[in-house]
Amino acid sequence: MKKTTIFSLFLIISFLLISLCKVSAQKSVITQPQIDIVAYPNPFNEGVSLEIVSLHAKATELRVFDIIGKECQKIELNPFGHSGLFRVVIHDLPPGVYFCNLYAEKKLLGSKKIVSLH
């Protein structure tokens, strides 16, 4: 009788833990902002255009960092109307690898790697 009770208790606890994990995973999927950052041309010589689509988050700034983490540029973003679409052109970066990080309320929303060749 004890083995059956312990096994039943184990099954109930396992079921509850799995259910909690599923609910937690669903909540994290729902709350994730949908961000798309497209860079073209990439790699680039003269300058790079970034198109940023932010569907559920109000992006406020774009920061460009070099490969060692030094901030090279900080750009305040202004959307086209209320569409969540941003367009940015970046010039004058020395040759190297850079990361364009998108922020809203000091939280990182997304990142894009770009490469300067000239």
C-alpha positions as CSV (number, residue, x, y, z in Angstrom):
1,M,0.0,0.0,0.0
2,K,2.8,2.4,0.8
3,K,4.5,1.8,-2.6
4,T,1.3,2.7,-4.4
5,T,0.8,5.8,-2.4
6,I,4.4,7.0,-2.9
7,F,4.2,6.3,-6.6
8,S,0.9,8.1,-6.9
9,L,2.3,11.1,-5.0
10,F,5.4,11.1,-7.3
11,L,3.1,11.1,-10.4
12,I,1.1,14.0,-9.1
13,I,4.2,16.1,-8.2
14,S,5.7,15.3,-11.6
15,F,2.5,16.3,-13.4
16,L,2.4,19.6,-11.4
17,L,6.0,20.4,-12.2
18,I,5.6,19.7,-15.9
19,S,2.4,21.9,-16.0
20,L,4.2,24.8,-14.2
21,C,7.1,24.5,-16.7
22,K,4.7,24.7,-19.7
23,V,2.9,27.7,-18.2
24,S,6.2,29.5,-17.6
25,A,7.4,28.7,-21.1
26,Q,4.1,30.0,-22.6
27,K,4.4,33.3,-20.6
28,S,7.9,33.9,-21.8
29,V,6.9,33.4,-25.4
30,I,4.0,35.8,-25.1
31,T,6.0,38.5,-23.4
32,Q,9.0,38.5,-25.7
33,P,9.0,41.6,-28.0
34,Q,9.1,40.8,-31.7
35,I,12.2,42.6,-33.1
36,D,13.7,42.4,-36.5
37,I,16.9,44.2,-37.4
38,V,18.0,44.1,-41.1
39,A,21.3,45.6,-42.2
40,Y,22.2,46.2,-45.8
41,P,24.7,46.0,-47.3
42,N,26.5,43.9,-44.8
43,P,29.5,43.8,-44.9
44,F,29.7,47.5,-46.1
45,N,32.3,50.0,-47.3
46,E,30.8,53.5,-47.1
47,G,27.8,53.1,-44.8
48,V,25.1,50.7,-43.7
49,S,21.3,51.1,-43.6
50,L,19.4,49.5,-40.7
51,E,15.7,48.8,-40.9
52,I,14.3,48.0,-37.5
53,V,10.8,46.6,-36.9
54,S,9.6,46.6,-33.3
55,L,6.1,45.2,-33.1
56,H,5.5,45.1,-29.4
57,A,8.2,47.2,-27.8
58,K,8.9,50.9,-28.0
59,A,12.5,51.1,-29.0
60,T,14.2,54.3,-27.9
61,E,17.8,54.1,-28.9
62,L,20.4,52.2,-30.9
63,R,23.9,51.8,-29.6
64,V,26.8,50.7,-31.8
65,F,29.7,48.8,-30.0
66,D,33.0,47.6,-31.5
67,I,34.3,44.1,-31.0
68,I,35.9,44.9,-27.6
69,G,32.7,46.5,-26.2
70,K,33.5,50.2,-26.7
71,E,30.5,52.3,-27.5
72,C,31.1,54.0,-30.9
73,Q,27.7,55.6,-31.6
74,K,24.4,56.3,-29.8
75,I,21.4,57.0,-31.9
76,E,18.0,58.2,-30.6
77,L,15.2,56.5,-32.6
78,N,12.1,58.2,-33.9
79,P,9.5,55.9,-35.5
80,F,7.6,56.6,-38.6
81,G,4.3,57.4,-37.1
82,H,3.1,54.6,-34.8
83,S,4.2,51.8,-37.1
84,G,7.2,50.6,-35.0
85,L,9.4,51.0,-38.1
86,F,12.8,52.7,-37.8
87,R,15.4,53.5,-40.4
88,V,19.0,54.4,-39.5
89,V,22.1,55.0,-41.7
90,I,25.5,54.5,-40.0
91,H,28.6,56.1,-41.6
92,D,32.2,56.6,-40.6
93,L,33.0,53.4,-38.9
94,P,36.6,52.1,-39.2
95,P,37.1,48.6,-40.5
96,G,36.0,46.0,-38.0
97,V,33.1,44.1,-36.5
98,Y,30.4,46.0,-34.7
99,F,27.2,45.2,-32.8
100,C,24.1,47.3,-33.1
101,N,22.1,46.9,-29.9
102,L,18.5,48.1,-29.7
103,Y,17.2,49.3,-26.3
104,A,13.9,50.3,-24.8
105,E,13.8,51.7,-21.3
106,K,17.4,50.6,-20.7
107,K,16.6,47.0,-21.6
108,L,18.3,45.2,-24.5
109,L,15.7,44.2,-27.1
110,G,17.8,42.9,-29.9
111,S,21.2,43.0,-31.6
112,K,22.7,42.8,-35.1
113,K,26.3,42.2,-36.1
114,I,27.6,44.4,-38.9
115,V,31.0,44.4,-40.6
116,S,32.8,47.5,-42.0
117,L,35.4,46.8,-44.7
118,H,36.9,50.1,-45.7
